[in-house]
């Protein structure tokens, strides 16, 4: 492994892992990291993993809802909502608790 692989020059040591994914999921990941402006697939996956670890309160169910909503938007079966509408919905949910 080279110094570039370990991150020895500029930060913590990086460790390589292997991850098995379906081809279609990998294609979705590749489309997403490019659309989101990440420099690489690895950078995107590190960001996603870091976000999941730092924000464990965002549940797997939350991710499923986001994925379902994204699918509905892409298939034309859903409407976009404004930021204000989202904040209003969140406020209503907090009032219900």
PyMOL CGO cylinders between C-alpha atoms (Angstrom):
from pymol import cmd
from pymol.cgo import CYLINDER

trace = [
    CYLINDER, 0.00, 0.00, 0.00, 1.40, 3.42, -0.92, 0.3, 1, 1, 1, 1, 1, 1,
    CYLINDER, 1.40, 3.42, -0.92, 1.43, 6.58, 1.21, 0.3, 1, 1, 1, 1, 1, 1,
    CYLINDER, 1.43, 6.58, 1.21, -1.39, 7.89, -0.98, 0.3, 1, 1, 1, 1, 1, 1,
    CYLINDER, -1.39, 7.89, -0.98, -3.50, 4.91, 0.06, 0.3, 1, 1, 1, 1, 1, 1,
    CYLINDER, -3.50, 4.91, 0.06, -2.81, 5.32, 3.78, 0.3, 1, 1, 1, 1, 1, 1,
    CYLINDER, -2.81, 5.32, 3.78, -3.27, 9.07, 4.03, 0.3, 1, 1, 1, 1, 1, 1,
    CYLINDER, -3.27, 9.07, 4.03, 0.03, 9.21, 5.96, 0.3, 1, 1, 1, 1, 1, 1,
    CYLINDER, 0.03, 9.21, 5.96, 0.89, 12.70, 4.70, 0.3, 1, 1, 1, 1, 1, 1,
    CYLINDER, 0.89, 12.70, 4.70, -2.30, 14.55, 5.57, 0.3, 1, 1, 1, 1, 1, 1,
    CYLINDER, -2.30, 14.55, 5.57, -4.51, 12.97, 8.16, 0.3, 1, 1, 1, 1, 1, 1,
    CYLINDER, -4.51, 12.97, 8.16, -5.42, 9.71, 9.81, 0.3, 1, 1, 1, 1, 1, 1,
    CYLINDER, -5.42, 9.71, 9.81, -4.37, 6.41, 8.32, 0.3, 1, 1, 1, 1, 1, 1,
    CYLINDER, -4.37, 6.41, 8.32, -6.88, 5.15, 5.76, 0.3, 1, 1, 1, 1, 1, 1,
    CYLINDER, -6.88, 5.15, 5.76, -7.78, 1.46, 5.71, 0.3, 1, 1, 1, 1, 1, 1,
    CYLINDER, -7.78, 1.46, 5.71, -9.16, -0.20, 2.62, 0.3, 1, 1, 1, 1, 1, 1,
    CYLINDER, -9.16, -0.20, 2.62, -12.30, -2.33, 2.98, 0.3, 1, 1, 1, 1, 1, 1,
    CYLINDER, -12.30, -2.33, 2.98, -14.20, -4.52, 0.54, 0.3, 1, 1, 1, 1, 1, 1,
    CYLINDER, -14.20, -4.52, 0.54, -17.92, -4.05, 0.09, 0.3, 1, 1, 1, 1, 1, 1,
    CYLINDER, -17.92, -4.05, 0.09, -20.31, -6.16, -1.96, 0.3, 1, 1, 1, 1, 1, 1,
    CYLINDER, -20.31, -6.16, -1.96, -23.20, -4.33, -3.65, 0.3, 1, 1, 1, 1, 1, 1,
    CYLINDER, -23.20, -4.33, -3.65, -25.63, -5.16, -6.40, 0.3, 1, 1, 1, 1, 1, 1,
    CYLINDER, -25.63, -5.16, -6.40, -24.64, -3.72, -9.76, 0.3, 1, 1, 1, 1, 1, 1,
    CYLINDER, -24.64, -3.72, -9.76, -27.81, -1.60, -9.91, 0.3, 1, 1, 1, 1, 1, 1,
    CYLINDER, -27.81, -1.60, -9.91, -27.13, -0.13, -6.45, 0.3, 1, 1, 1, 1, 1, 1,
    CYLINDER, -27.13, -0.13, -6.45, -23.55, 0.67, -7.45, 0.3, 1, 1, 1, 1, 1, 1,
    CYLINDER, -23.55, 0.67, -7.45, -24.87, 2.40, -10.57, 0.3, 1, 1, 1, 1, 1, 1,
    CYLINDER, -24.87, 2.40, -10.57, -27.18, 4.48, -8.34, 0.3, 1, 1, 1, 1, 1, 1,
    CYLINDER, -27.18, 4.48, -8.34, -24.25, 5.36, -6.07, 0.3, 1, 1, 1, 1, 1, 1,
    CYLINDER, -24.25, 5.36, -6.07, -22.11, 6.36, -9.05, 0.3, 1, 1, 1, 1, 1, 1,
    CYLINDER, -22.11, 6.36, -9.05, -24.85, 8.57, -10.47, 0.3, 1, 1, 1, 1, 1, 1,
    CYLINDER, -24.85, 8.57, -10.47, -25.42, 10.15, -7.07, 0.3, 1, 1, 1, 1, 1, 1,
    CYLINDER, -25.42, 10.15, -7.07, -21.81, 11.01, -6.22, 0.3, 1, 1, 1, 1, 1, 1,
    CYLINDER, -21.81, 11.01, -6.22, -21.34, 12.60, -9.62, 0.3, 1, 1, 1, 1, 1, 1,
    CYLINDER, -21.34, 12.60, -9.62, -24.60, 14.58, -9.40, 0.3, 1, 1, 1, 1, 1, 1,
    CYLINDER, -24.60, 14.58, -9.40, -23.74, 15.72, -5.87, 0.3, 1, 1, 1, 1, 1, 1,
    CYLINDER, -23.74, 15.72, -5.87, -20.31, 17.00, -6.92, 0.3, 1, 1, 1, 1, 1, 1,
    CYLINDER, -20.31, 17.00, -6.92, -18.11, 14.58, -4.97, 0.3, 1, 1, 1, 1, 1, 1,
    CYLINDER, -18.11, 14.58, -4.97, -14.64, 13.94, -6.37, 0.3, 1, 1, 1, 1, 1, 1,
    CYLINDER, -14.64, 13.94, -6.37, -14.91, 10.16, -6.18, 0.3, 1, 1, 1, 1, 1, 1,
    CYLINDER, -14.91, 10.16, -6.18, -17.05, 7.22, -5.17, 0.3, 1, 1, 1, 1, 1, 1,
    CYLINDER, -17.05, 7.22, -5.17, -14.80, 6.70, -2.12, 0.3, 1, 1, 1, 1, 1, 1,
    CYLINDER, -14.80, 6.70, -2.12, -15.24, 10.29, -0.97, 0.3, 1, 1, 1, 1, 1, 1,
    CYLINDER, -15.24, 10.29, -0.97, -19.02, 9.95, -1.28, 0.3, 1, 1, 1, 1, 1, 1,
    CYLINDER, -19.02, 9.95, -1.28, -19.13, 6.65, 0.62, 0.3, 1, 1, 1, 1, 1, 1,
    CYLINDER, -19.13, 6.65, 0.62, -16.90, 8.05, 3.41, 0.3, 1, 1, 1, 1, 1, 1,
    CYLINDER, -16.90, 8.05, 3.41, -19.22, 11.05, 3.68, 0.3, 1, 1, 1, 1, 1, 1,
    CYLINDER, -19.22, 11.05, 3.68, -22.32, 8.81, 3.82, 0.3, 1, 1, 1, 1, 1, 1,
    CYLINDER, -22.32, 8.81, 3.82, -20.77, 6.51, 6.44, 0.3, 1, 1, 1, 1, 1, 1,
    CYLINDER, -20.77, 6.51, 6.44, -19.56, 9.45, 8.55, 0.3, 1, 1, 1, 1, 1, 1,
    CYLINDER, -19.56, 9.45, 8.55, -23.02, 11.02, 8.40, 0.3, 1, 1, 1, 1, 1, 1,
    CYLINDER, -23.02, 11.02, 8.40, -24.66, 7.74, 9.48, 0.3, 1, 1, 1, 1, 1, 1,
    CYLINDER, -24.66, 7.74, 9.48, -22.26, 7.40, 12.44, 0.3, 1, 1, 1, 1, 1, 1,
    CYLINDER, -22.26, 7.40, 12.44, -22.48, 11.05, 13.55, 0.3, 1, 1, 1, 1, 1, 1,
    CYLINDER, -22.48, 11.05, 13.55, -26.27, 11.17, 13.24, 0.3, 1, 1, 1, 1, 1, 1,
    CYLINDER, -26.27, 11.17, 13.24, -27.56, 7.78, 14.43, 0.3, 1, 1, 1, 1, 1, 1,
    CYLINDER, -27.56, 7.78, 14.43, -30.87, 9.37, 15.35, 0.3, 1, 1, 1, 1, 1, 1,
    CYLINDER, -30.87, 9.37, 15.35, -31.67, 9.38, 11.64, 0.3, 1, 1, 1, 1, 1, 1,
    CYLINDER, -31.67, 9.38, 11.64, -33.02, 5.87, 11.42, 0.3, 1, 1, 1, 1, 1, 1,
    CYLINDER, -33.02, 5.87, 11.42, -32.96, 3.29, 8.69, 0.3, 1, 1, 1, 1, 1, 1,
    CYLINDER, -32.96, 3.29, 8.69, -36.69, 3.91, 8.33, 0.3, 1, 1, 1, 1, 1, 1,
    CYLINDER, -36.69, 3.91, 8.33, -35.92, 7.56, 7.60, 0.3, 1, 1, 1, 1, 1, 1,
    CYLINDER, -35.92, 7.56, 7.60, -33.54, 6.53, 4.83, 0.3, 1, 1, 1, 1, 1, 1,
    CYLINDER, -33.54, 6.53, 4.83, -36.20, 4.20, 3.39, 0.3, 1, 1, 1, 1, 1, 1,
    CYLINDER, -36.20, 4.20, 3.39, -38.70, 7.05, 3.33, 0.3, 1, 1, 1, 1, 1, 1,
    CYLINDER, -38.70, 7.05, 3.33, -36.21, 9.29, 1.55, 0.3, 1, 1, 1, 1, 1, 1,
    CYLINDER, -36.21, 9.29, 1.55, -35.48, 6.58, -1.02, 0.3, 1, 1, 1, 1, 1, 1,
    CYLINDER, -35.48, 6.58, -1.02, -39.19, 5.97, -1.60, 0.3, 1, 1, 1, 1, 1, 1,
    CYLINDER, -39.19, 5.97, -1.60, -39.80, 9.69, -2.01, 0.3, 1, 1, 1, 1, 1, 1,
    CYLINDER, -39.80, 9.69, -2.01, -36.89, 10.01, -4.42, 0.3, 1, 1, 1, 1, 1, 1,
    CYLINDER, -36.89, 10.01, -4.42, -38.28, 7.14, -6.48, 0.3, 1, 1, 1, 1, 1, 1,
    CYLINDER, -38.28, 7.14, -6.48, -41.73, 8.77, -6.58, 0.3, 1, 1, 1, 1, 1, 1,
    CYLINDER, -41.73, 8.77, -6.58, -40.21, 12.08, -7.69, 0.3, 1, 1, 1, 1, 1, 1,
    CYLINDER, -40.21, 12.08, -7.69, -38.13, 10.48, -10.43, 0.3, 1, 1, 1, 1, 1, 1,
    CYLINDER, -38.13, 10.48, -10.43, -41.09, 8.47, -11.70, 0.3, 1, 1, 1, 1, 1, 1,
    CYLINDER, -41.09, 8.47, -11.70, -43.33, 11.56, -11.75, 0.3, 1, 1, 1, 1, 1, 1,
    CYLINDER, -43.33, 11.56, -11.75, -45.69, 10.27, -9.07, 0.3, 1, 1, 1, 1, 1, 1,
    CYLINDER, -45.69, 10.27, -9.07, -45.00, 12.96, -6.47, 0.3, 1, 1, 1, 1, 1, 1,
    CYLINDER, -45.00, 12.96, -6.47, -44.95, 16.72, -6.12, 0.3, 1, 1, 1, 1, 1, 1,
    CYLINDER, -44.95, 16.72, -6.12, -42.10, 18.82, -4.83, 0.3, 1, 1, 1, 1, 1, 1,
    CYLINDER, -42.10, 18.82, -4.83, -42.74, 20.75, -1.64, 0.3, 1, 1, 1, 1, 1, 1,
    CYLINDER, -42.74, 20.75, -1.64, -41.16, 23.97, -0.51, 0.3, 1, 1, 1, 1, 1, 1,
    CYLINDER, -41.16, 23.97, -0.51, -38.78, 24.34, 2.41, 0.3, 1, 1, 1, 1, 1, 1,
    CYLINDER, -38.78, 24.34, 2.41, -41.50, 26.18, 4.30, 0.3, 1, 1, 1, 1, 1, 1,
    CYLINDER, -41.50, 26.18, 4.30, -43.90, 23.27, 3.81, 0.3, 1, 1, 1, 1, 1, 1,
    CYLINDER, -43.90, 23.27, 3.81, -41.29, 20.83, 5.13, 0.3, 1, 1, 1, 1, 1, 1,
    CYLINDER, -41.29, 20.83, 5.13, -40.65, 22.98, 8.21, 0.3, 1, 1, 1, 1, 1, 1,
    CYLINDER, -40.65, 22.98, 8.21, -44.40, 23.21, 8.80, 0.3, 1, 1, 1, 1, 1, 1,
    CYLINDER, -44.40, 23.21, 8.80, -44.75, 19.42, 8.53, 0.3, 1, 1, 1, 1, 1, 1,
    CYLINDER, -44.75, 19.42, 8.53, -41.86, 18.93, 10.97, 0.3, 1, 1, 1, 1, 1, 1,
    CYLINDER, -41.86, 18.93, 10.97, -43.41, 21.36, 13.42, 0.3, 1, 1, 1, 1, 1, 1,
    CYLINDER, -43.41, 21.36, 13.42, -46.69, 19.45, 13.25, 0.3, 1, 1, 1, 1, 1, 1,
    CYLINDER, -46.69, 19.45, 13.25, -44.87, 16.17, 13.93, 0.3, 1, 1, 1, 1, 1, 1,
    CYLINDER, -44.87, 16.17, 13.93, -43.14, 17.65, 16.99, 0.3, 1, 1, 1, 1, 1, 1,
    CYLINDER, -43.14, 17.65, 16.99, -46.47, 18.93, 18.31, 0.3, 1, 1, 1, 1, 1, 1,
    CYLINDER, -46.47, 18.93, 18.31, -47.92, 15.41, 18.04, 0.3, 1, 1, 1, 1, 1, 1,
    CYLINDER, -47.92, 15.41, 18.04, -45.22, 13.96, 20.32, 0.3, 1, 1, 1, 1, 1, 1,
]
cmd.load_cgo(trace, "trace")
